[in-house]
Amino acid sequence: MSTGNTIKTVFLLTLLTVLFILVGQAIGGRGGMLFAFTLAMVMNFGSYWFSDKIALSMAGAHEVSYEEAPELHRLVEQLASYARLPKPRVYVIQNDSPNAFATGRDPEHAAVAVTTGIMRILSQEELAGVLSHELGHVKNRDTLIATVVAAIAGAITMLANMAQWAMMFGGFGGRDDREGNGMGGMVGALLMVILAPIAATIIQLAISRAREYEADATGTRIMGDPNSLANALEKLEMGVKYRPMLDTNQAMAPLFIVNPFAGGLSGLFSTHPPIQERVARLRRMALQPGRYGMGF
């Protein structure tokens, strides 16, 4: 894992945690903060433990045996061996939109899922690049990071919604507010309720983009050929524009290797880095002598 991306991820996680604590304190004082923390831990445990089943079910993925998809199984097995990871379970999504994702609470319980569309448009080398990227997520334990981030961001949004209902019915703020913070405390809490979910979403998406860059780099080290993944990303961008995954839950978007919805928002509110930037980084990696390019 590169130092730059690691520092960025740790910083953003810390920022999200601080925001979470401030929201709890602003809404309910110390009692609200304790309640929010407990709620986040429960959400975190549940989403982490069952994240793979939830994600695979939401995507409409079904597990395939070695006999049903021998080439795909052999490819996953070979790449997992290169990555020194246990072979993940293999799933296929009956969808013409080209895409893939990985899930699982740890490398011992990982799964990779690919659409029928991606297997049709990519060469063997390009598909290997995509699968290496997904194994990069597994190796970097990005599922754990994503789960923690989603749990905290979800708790912040839930607290903000609860506060909005409390305001509607005339009850708002903790004992600290009632004992002397007055209007200033009310205004601060109101701003927190409005702005905190937006800030949490921006932080969550920034972490998601950082992890995509890191998975690109890790996948390249697994396979040894940056150009295969770069070529695949260019094809996937065109493929998704032509055939977006319209019947997929929006919450699934950060899991996929490319945003499954054509168009989409850019900048702060994008779930993925720009494809052009990802491809440019991979092309630069390919020019580094002796480090990449051993082929597949």
Secondary structure, 3 states (H helix, E strand, C coil): CCHHHHHHHHHHHHHHHHHHHHHHHHHHHHHHHHHHHHHHHHHHHHHHHHHHHHHHHHHCEEECCCCCCHHHHHHHHHHHHHHCCCCCEEEEECCCCCCEEEECCCHHHCEEEEEHHHHHHCCHHHHHHHHHHHHHHHHCCHHHHHHHHHHHHHHHHHHHHHHHHHHHCCCCCCHHHHHHHHHHHHHHHHHHHHHHHHHHHHHHHHHHHHHHHHHHHHHHHHHCCHHHHHHHHHHHHHHHHHCCCCCCCHHHHHHCCCCCCCCCCCHHHCCCCCHHHHHHHHHHHHCCCCCCCCCC
